[in-house]
Amino acid sequence: MSACGSGDDPTKSAEQEKLGKGEALTITTFGEFGYDALIEEWNADHPDIQVEQTKVSLWDDWKNELNTNLQAGSGLPDVVAIEGDFMPALVAAPDRWVDLSSDEVEGRWLDFKEKAATTADGALLGYATDAGPEAICYRADLFAKAGLPTDRSEVAALMTTWDDYFALGEKFVKAVPDTAWYDASGSIAQAMLNQVAFPFEQSDNTVDVENDELRGVYDTVTGYTPTLSTKAAQWGDDWSAGFKNDGFATIPCPGWMRSNIKDNTGDPAPKGVRWDIADVFPGGGGNWGGSYLAVPKSSTHQDEAQEFITWITAPEQQLKIFASLGNFPSQVAALEDAELLKAKDPYFNDAPAGEIFSNRAAAIDVQPYHGPLYSDILGKFQDAINRVDQGTDPKESWDTFLSDVAALQ
């Protein structure tokens, strides 16, 4: 990679260099950001600032590599993709990252997205790539098999609260006992956590994982594990297989989840399979995900990197990604675009995706506090949920979670 360390002090910017012939800016992303065609477009228009992308399949894999390279003080690309839950760790320790604030981008993003990447002294460490307002995606064909309504407005009316959602699930599994109600216990836990103001840490970053709301999420999710869950770990092979074998009927669904559904179910969908989107999220609104692009001080091409990420996170590019991939824009100007508001998704029974996810964004009234340990504690919490899925007693798994969190501090 063209980026390298800056001597013995990774908090000092590397000496800046011009890109030479055959050199390129490097960017590492995870999952699917929808950047392939856009980078081709950029490269065609910018012969002197070529960009090469490395794609890692899972955030957890990239997070481990990122942490290793940060500790080593070298090996990072010019542009680093950061999962939203990890941004607080950068904000808490900003010395290795370039301040990306400028008049050109001021006020571009939704307030909560920009705030999450801004330090106390006003440094902007990441440009938000997308947001994750959540709806519920569901298999209309399986709802019909269970004798439930299939019309998206009727479905939405049946799951306005979590109690409604779980009660409907109990009806479903009684009618279709070979199919689970939802894709993974972990995804429901994440969805519910997205509505908790202080899930793991208080506003002064004090760790508090024995609060009533967090324990309530844990007890609720593990209580329904035997009856409603696939018991598959989200993102694992069994979880992916569940899309193809009628493994479950519903899934918490931020805009970016649609590409996962399409990829795992098959596009076009197998005969008889009919996905749809309900304009609802139990309990109100919730935001799941939305990533950032950051520039480490080890980059030797910081100006070019900032120029590139300014372009690729601009409203025009975010709208192209929404149209092709489904990732919902985080740019204020993009949310007002007429084409976005009337966009439909033919894979999801021509659901008005633009309108639905805009409505879901407007419904968000809680932004969970993300302290510097949020991402690490979340991983331990998901481990606790997954252990119960695999047969561990819920109390035993909770006690292990408390021990794991204590070890992080």
Phi, psi and omega per residue, in radians:
M1 nan 2.680 -3.066
S2 -1.329 -0.402 3.140
A3 -1.428 2.565 3.112
C4 -2.572 3.090 -3.088
G5 -1.254 2.897 -3.130
S6 -2.002 1.263 -3.133
G7 1.211 -2.514 -3.089
D8 -1.609 -0.093 -3.068
D9 -2.075 1.758 -3.097
P10 -1.252 -0.112 3.106
T11 -1.507 -0.131 3.084
K12 -1.738 2.452 -3.120
S13 -1.117 2.455 3.057
A14 -1.145 2.679 3.048
E15 -1.091 2.267 -3.039
Q16 -1.442 2.471 -3.105
E17 -2.310 2.727 3.004
K18 -1.450 2.545 3.078
L19 -1.157 2.214 3.109
G20 -1.538 3.053 3.126
K21 -1.069 2.246 -3.131
G22 1.496 -0.088 3.104
E23 -1.639 2.784 -3.124
A24 -2.598 2.678 2.915
L25 -1.113 2.492 3.125
T26 -1.991 2.436 3.098
I27 -2.372 2.357 3.046
T28 -2.005 2.187 3.083
T29 -2.070 3.026 3.110
F30 -2.346 2.707 -3.084
G31 1.096 -2.356 -3.131
E32 -2.314 1.887 3.116
F33 -1.568 -0.205 -3.117
G34 1.333 0.488 -3.015
Y35 -1.643 -0.157 -3.005
D36 -0.971 -0.967 -3.092
A37 -1.181 -0.618 -3.133
L38 -1.183 -0.670 3.099
I39 -1.164 -0.643 3.045
E40 -1.057 -0.742 3.116
E41 -1.096 -0.797 3.115
W42 -1.048 -0.832 -3.090
N43 -1.082 -0.620 3.121
A44 -1.160 -0.573 -3.085
D45 -1.626 -0.206 -3.064
H46 -2.312 1.279 -3.091
P47 -1.062 -0.404 -3.110
D48 -1.594 -0.152 3.119
I49 -2.316 1.303 3.121
Q50 -1.344 2.629 -3.099
V51 -2.180 2.330 3.061
E52 -2.080 2.241 -3.096
Q53 -1.826 2.367 2.937
T54 -1.918 2.281 -3.089
K55 -1.975 2.183 3.062
V56 -1.838 2.411 -2.986
S57 -1.186 -0.704 -3.044
L58 -2.157 2.500 3.081
W59 -1.018 -0.778 -3.090
D60 -0.999 -0.668 3.106
D61 -1.155 -0.781 3.141
W62 -1.193 -0.647 3.109
K63 -1.037 -0.767 3.130
N64 -1.091 -0.768 3.133
E65 -1.162 -0.694 3.120
L66 -1.065 -0.813 3.134
N67 -1.091 -0.693 3.118
T68 -1.082 -0.783 -3.125
N69 -1.206 -0.604 3.086
L70 -1.121 -0.725 3.122
Q71 -1.151 -0.629 3.141
A72 -1.333 -0.390 -3.112
G73 1.344 0.301 3.139
S74 -2.774 2.948 3.041
G75 1.621 -0.022 -3.133
L76 -1.454 2.610 3.036
P77 -1.294 3.106 3.106
D78 -1.237 -0.568 -3.140
V79 -2.237 2.272 -3.072
V80 -2.037 2.189 3.022
A81 -1.427 2.332 -3.069
I82 -2.178 2.203 3.039
E83 -1.176 2.478 -2.997
G84 -0.961 -0.650 -3.109
D85 -1.184 -0.290 -3.131
F86 -1.622 -0.234 -3.100
M87 -1.027 -0.634 3.100
P88 -1.006 -0.525 3.109
A89 -1.165 -0.621 3.076
L90 -1.211 -0.756 -3.119
V91 -1.095 -0.616 -3.140
A92 -1.286 -0.426 -3.136
A93 -2.383 1.283 -2.947
P94 -1.462 -0.036 -2.923
D95 -1.137 -0.327 -3.096
R96 -1.711 0.137 -3.014
W97 -2.169 2.557 -3.118
V98 -1.339 2.361 3.009
D99 -1.295 2.025 -3.033
L100 -1.723 0.130 -3.117
S101 -1.155 2.496 3.076
S102 -2.859 2.780 3.109
D103 -1.065 -0.530 -3.078
E104 -1.116 -0.548 -3.057
V105 -1.928 0.014 -3.100
E106 -1.073 2.270 3.110
G107 1.347 0.148 -3.106
R108 -1.170 -0.687 -2.889
W109 -1.774 2.826 2.945
L110 -0.926 2.463 -3.013
D111 -0.945 -0.791 -3.058
F112 -1.206 -0.476 3.099
K113 -1.270 -0.759 -3.141
E114 -1.206 -0.721 -3.130
K115 -1.036 -0.681 -3.086
A116 -1.145 -0.338 -3.107
A117 -1.897 0.185 -3.042
T118 -1.952 2.293 3.128
T119 -1.379 2.962 -3.121
A120 -1.055 -0.518 -3.134
D121 -1.664 0.212 2.981
G122 1.641 0.110 3.090
A123 -1.327 2.315 3.113
L124 -1.743 1.982 -2.995
L125 -1.699 -0.173 -3.129
G126 -2.672 2.572 3.036
Y127 -1.733 2.148 -3.083
A128 -1.216 2.269 -3.128
T129 -1.546 -0.550 -3.077
D130 -2.898 3.025 3.027
A131 -2.162 2.960 -3.055
G132 -2.284 0.916 3.071
P133 -1.042 2.399 -2.967
E134 -1.815 2.384 2.949
A135 -2.086 -2.918 3.000
I136 -2.095 2.107 2.998
C137 -1.630 2.463 -3.041
Y138 -2.545 2.710 3.104
R139 -1.535 1.755 -3.105
A140 -1.083 -0.593 3.135
D141 -1.163 -0.630 3.100
L142 -1.307 -0.562 3.029
F143 -1.069 -0.757 3.126
A144 -1.094 -0.708 3.115
K145 -1.061 -0.569 -3.134
A146 -1.515 -0.016 -3.122
G147 1.361 0.339 3.126
L148 -1.692 2.756 3.058
P149 -1.015 2.625 3.120
T150 -2.026 -0.340 3.116
D151 -1.088 2.312 -2.993
R152 -1.095 -0.576 3.116
S153 -1.243 -0.641 3.086
E154 -1.192 -0.696 3.101
V155 -1.091 -0.770 3.142
A156 -1.015 -0.688 -3.108
A157 -1.175 -0.332 -3.085
L158 -1.565 -0.094 -3.059
M159 -2.461 0.853 3.141
T160 -1.358 -0.384 3.092
T161 -2.135 2.861 3.087
W162 -1.159 -0.631 3.088
D163 -1.056 -0.734 3.090
D164 -1.078 -0.766 -3.084
Y165 -1.081 -0.808 -3.131
F166 -1.220 -0.643 3.117
A167 -1.133 -0.689 3.094
L168 -1.147 -0.639 3.096
G169 -1.094 -0.663 3.114
E170 -1.146 -0.636 3.048
K171 -1.128 -0.736 -3.100
F172 -1.095 -0.892 -3.050
V173 -1.212 -0.408 3.048
K174 -1.207 -0.623 -3.140
A175 -1.446 -0.572 -3.118
V176 -2.243 1.332 -2.981
P177 -1.164 -0.293 -3.115
D178 -1.538 -0.017 -3.118
T179 -2.145 2.346 3.107
A180 -1.344 2.831 -3.136
W181 -1.375 -0.695 -3.134
Y182 -2.355 2.885 -2.907
D183 -1.223 -0.624 -3.073
A184 -2.876 2.495 3.045
S185 -1.030 -0.661 -3.116
G186 -1.095 -0.627 -3.133
S187 -1.250 -0.614 3.077
I188 -1.205 -0.701 3.079
A189 -1.036 -0.790 3.126
Q190 -1.085 -0.762 -3.131
A191 -1.056 -0.732 -3.140
M192 -1.252 -0.650 3.104
L193 -1.076 -0.537 -3.106
N194 -1.184 -0.077 3.097
Q195 -1.975 0.181 3.131
V196 -1.809 2.174 -3.034
A197 -1.132 -0.732 -3.127
F198 -2.317 1.350 -3.039
P199 -1.199 -0.720 -3.030
F200 -2.167 -0.555 -3.050
E201 -2.327 2.547 3.038
Q202 -1.439 3.031 -3.020
S203 -1.119 -0.333 3.059
D204 -1.634 0.230 3.125
N205 1.269 0.182 3.011
T206 -1.178 2.229 3.133
V207 -1.253 2.260 3.137
D208 -2.507 1.545 -3.112
V209 -1.795 0.127 3.091
E210 -1.871 0.458 3.105
N211 -1.394 2.742 -3.019
D212 -1.138 -0.644 -3.091
E213 -1.182 -0.742 3.124
L214 -1.141 -0.772 3.125
R215 -1.116 -0.584 3.094
G216 -1.119 -0.729 3.076
V217 -1.066 -0.824 -3.117
Y218 -1.053 -0.847 -3.098
D219 -1.138 -0.675 3.135
T220 -1.132 -0.872 -3.072
V221 -1.142 -0.832 -3.122
T222 -1.210 -0.449 3.091
G223 -1.179 -0.524 3.132
Y224 -1.652 -0.040 -3.136
T225 -0.919 -0.801 -3.068
P226 -1.152 -0.435 -2.985
T227 -1.930 -0.560 -2.949
L228 -2.013 -0.286 -3.020
S229 -1.684 2.670 2.982
T230 -1.245 -0.364 -3.032
K231 1.177 0.272 3.094
A232 -1.575 2.536 3.053
A233 -1.335 2.215 -3.122
Q234 -1.016 2.426 -3.132
W235 1.388 -0.086 3.105
G236 -1.443 3.079 -3.091
D237 -1.114 -0.702 3.137
D238 -1.151 -0.661 3.090
W239 -1.089 -0.809 3.132
S240 -1.078 -0.693 -3.135
A241 -1.132 -0.505 -3.111
G242 -1.076 -0.436 3.104
F243 -1.224 -0.525 -3.043
K244 -1.586 -0.399 -3.021
N245 -1.991 0.559 -3.133
D246 0.961 0.719 -3.039
G247 -1.286 -0.430 -3.101
F248 -2.778 2.891 -3.007
A249 -1.904 -0.426 -3.088
T250 -2.405 2.787 3.103
I251 -2.689 2.312 2.989
P252 -1.004 2.352 -2.800
C253 -2.415 1.427 2.864
P254 -1.127 2.843 -3.057
G255 -0.939 -0.668 -3.079
W256 -1.216 -0.314 -3.134
M257 -1.184 -0.393 -3.108
R258 -1.040 -0.642 3.139
S259 -1.190 -0.618 3.068
N260 -1.126 -0.711 3.116
I261 -1.091 -0.807 -3.138
K262 -1.097 -0.809 -3.079
D263 -1.121 -0.697 -3.069
N264 -1.451 -0.538 3.126
T265 -1.402 -0.624 -3.043
G266 1.971 2.402 -3.137
D267 -2.292 1.910 0.138
P268 -1.231 2.775 -3.138
A269 -1.148 2.595 3.077
P270 -0.989 2.716 -3.103
K271 -0.970 2.265 3.093
G272 1.597 -0.317 -3.130
V273 -1.417 2.222 -3.079
R274 -2.378 1.800 3.060
W275 -1.490 2.609 3.070
D276 -2.562 3.012 -3.116
I277 -2.236 2.189 3.067
A278 -1.658 2.317 3.139
D279 -1.398 1.246 -3.091
V280 -2.828 2.686 2.904
F281 -2.497 2.183 -3.065
P282 -0.934 2.298 3.115
G283 1.517 -0.040 3.111
G284 2.164 -1.943 -3.138
G285 -2.206 2.920 3.098
G286 -2.907 2.547 3.079
N287 -2.019 2.212 3.123
W288 -2.151 1.912 3.014
G289 1.589 -2.806 -2.942
G290 1.790 2.042 -3.012
S291 -1.824 -3.104 -3.111
Y292 -2.405 2.780 2.946
L293 -2.003 2.241 -3.118
A294 -2.206 2.788 3.141
V295 -2.121 2.030 3.121
P296 -1.308 2.647 3.115
K297 -1.153 -0.273 3.093
S298 -1.260 -0.247 3.123
S299 -1.138 2.376 3.083
T300 -1.646 0.136 -3.107
H301 -2.405 0.940 -2.987
Q302 -1.176 -0.696 -3.140
D303 -1.128 -0.772 3.118
E304 -1.138 -0.682 3.113
A305 -1.092 -0.744 3.131
Q306 -1.163 -0.661 3.085
E307 -1.062 -0.757 -3.126
F308 -1.162 -0.801 -3.085
I309 -1.278 -0.438 3.011
T310 -1.087 -0.711 -3.136
W311 -1.262 -0.823 -2.980
I312 -1.324 -0.281 3.057
T313 -1.772 0.107 3.132
A314 -1.170 2.770 -3.108
P315 -0.920 -0.719 -3.089
E316 -1.063 -0.725 -3.131
Q317 -1.289 -0.667 3.110
Q318 -1.102 -0.616 3.104
L319 -1.203 -0.641 3.079
K320 -1.110 -0.714 3.140
I321 -1.171 -0.698 3.088
F322 -1.042 -0.745 -3.117
A323 -1.162 -0.624 -3.051
S324 -1.630 -0.550 -2.984
L325 -2.111 -0.553 3.131
G326 1.853 -0.152 3.120
N327 -1.092 2.220 -3.025
F328 -1.423 2.351 -3.069
P329 -1.089 2.642 3.028
S330 -1.897 -0.019 -3.132
Q331 -1.523 2.297 -3.121
V332 -1.016 -0.775 -3.097
A333 -1.111 -0.626 -3.129
A334 -1.163 -0.567 -3.095
L335 -1.201 -0.318 -3.134
E336 -1.658 0.048 -3.064
D337 -1.264 2.273 -3.093
A338 -1.110 -0.629 -3.137
E339 -1.152 -0.662 3.099
L340 -1.110 -0.787 -3.044
L341 -1.155 -0.436 3.138
K342 -1.828 0.143 -3.100
A343 -1.183 2.393 3.060
K344 -2.076 2.714 3.129
D345 -2.012 1.827 -3.089
P346 -1.069 -0.514 3.141
Y347 -1.132 -0.549 -3.101
F348 -1.795 0.866 3.032
N349 1.042 0.636 -3.121
D350 0.998 0.587 3.081
A351 -1.066 2.449 3.113
P352 -1.310 1.326 -2.981
A353 -1.051 -0.710 3.141
G354 -1.056 -0.808 3.126
E355 -1.151 -0.777 -3.100
I356 -1.063 -0.878 -3.070
F357 -1.284 -0.457 2.996
S358 -1.151 -0.745 3.078
N359 -1.098 -0.699 -3.136
R360 -1.183 -0.597 3.077
A361 -1.139 -0.712 -3.139
A362 -1.179 -0.405 -3.101
A363 -1.435 -0.150 -3.100
I364 -1.272 2.047 3.116
D365 -2.168 0.026 3.076
V366 -2.282 2.263 2.990
Q367 -2.033 1.867 -3.119
P368 -0.959 2.442 3.094
Y369 -1.243 2.239 3.126
H370 -1.968 1.765 3.037
G371 -1.465 -3.127 -3.067
P372 -1.111 -0.379 -3.141
L373 -1.754 0.110 -3.052
Y374 -0.942 -0.913 -3.061
S375 -1.063 -0.737 -3.128
D376 -1.177 -0.737 3.137
I377 -1.190 -0.671 3.088
L378 -0.999 -0.743 3.105
G379 -1.046 -0.720 3.116
K380 -1.185 -0.636 3.112
F381 -1.139 -0.761 3.102
Q382 -1.129 -0.626 3.054
D383 -1.039 -0.716 -3.138
A384 -1.116 -0.729 3.098
I385 -1.097 -0.788 -3.102
N386 -1.147 -0.591 3.103
R387 -1.095 -0.703 3.108
V388 -1.133 -0.689 3.063
D389 -0.977 -0.591 -3.081
Q390 -1.611 0.131 2.996
G391 1.937 -0.058 3.106
T392 -1.225 2.475 3.084
D393 -1.050 2.324 -3.093
P394 -0.960 -0.700 -3.140
K395 -1.157 -0.738 3.116
E396 -1.086 -0.731 -3.134
S397 -1.179 -0.640 3.089
W398 -1.113 -0.759 3.129
D399 -1.084 -0.668 3.080
T400 -1.120 -0.708 3.089
F401 -1.016 -0.799 3.135
L402 -1.062 -0.707 3.117
S403 -1.153 -0.722 -3.141
D404 -1.101 -0.711 3.140
V405 -1.183 -0.712 3.110
A406 -1.025 -0.632 -3.128
A407 -1.229 -0.350 3.135
L408 -1.351 -0.325 -3.005
Q409 -1.589 nan nan
